[in-house]
Amino acid sequence: MKKYLVIKSGGSILDQLPDSFYQTIKELSEGDEWQPVLVHGGGPHISHLLTQLDVPIEFNSGLRVTSEAVLDIVEMVLCGSVNKQIVRNLANAGAKALGISGMDGSLLYAEPMDKTGSLGYVGEVTKVEPSVIQEVVSLGYVPVVAPLALGENGQRYNINGDLAAAAVAKALNGSLCFVSNIDGVLAEEKGERSVIPELTQEEASDLIVQGIIYGGMIPKVQSALDSLFAGAQEVVILNGLKEQSLREFTEGKPVGTRFVKASTKKTVRK
């Protein structure tokens, strides 16, 4: 039986991903080991359209405050232009892809992330229906998932793409790969920056406190750790702009930053 590989790509790098990225996904889908599932963001595309339509943009703790008006645009961009762009890119690579959202088939069910209402319709995934993904896969398609969800009384919710990918990976008992435009979590020593190949939850928390992990990398790291401890088999952050990075990960080669429950580093005894 194939292993699920949930691949999360942020909206900030979607336009930069090389053709080889989609070619690798095609090859994985046709192989015997991995079944890719794409979950995507689209933040810059959403912000661009909001600005064009003169709709106020507001963020709170790194999350987009989502009114009903903003939600309409989020749905339009994520389920429409961005999702279908990815489907087209996969088709150009020779892959069969089917674009869906977390609302389709009640794939993702959510509740308000902030009960005070300060975030508006930003949701927290509380349930995943994996049979939706499994059915799409059984028909021979690569699922491409836009991170929206339904909640009580059919209310739509905007879901952080990293958190949506983590929830899907957990439900599928699969591996999770965050595709970024950097090589992984970076550390600086003596003026030189290098990738940290492996991190435990404790080590990652310490680096956040120290300010080594900061900004938009914090939710990625936290989502990686949450999904690992929630049941994902393996979690990695890697550079999707490097042509072989995704392929190297699936082949078990050291690439990016892997997140583990307990350190696998060998202790050197004196």
PyMOL commands that set and color helices and strands:
alter all, ss='L'
color gray80, all
select helices_A, chain A and resi 19-30+43-52+68-92+104-106+130-138+152-154+161-172+201-210+217-230+245-250
alter helices_A, ss='H'
color red, helices_A
select strands_A, chain A and resi 3-9+34-40+59-60+63-64+97-101+108-112+123-128+142-146+148-150+156-158+175-180+186-189+192-195+198-199+235-239+257-259
alter strands_A, ss='S'
color yellow, strands_A
deselect
rebuild
show_as cartoon
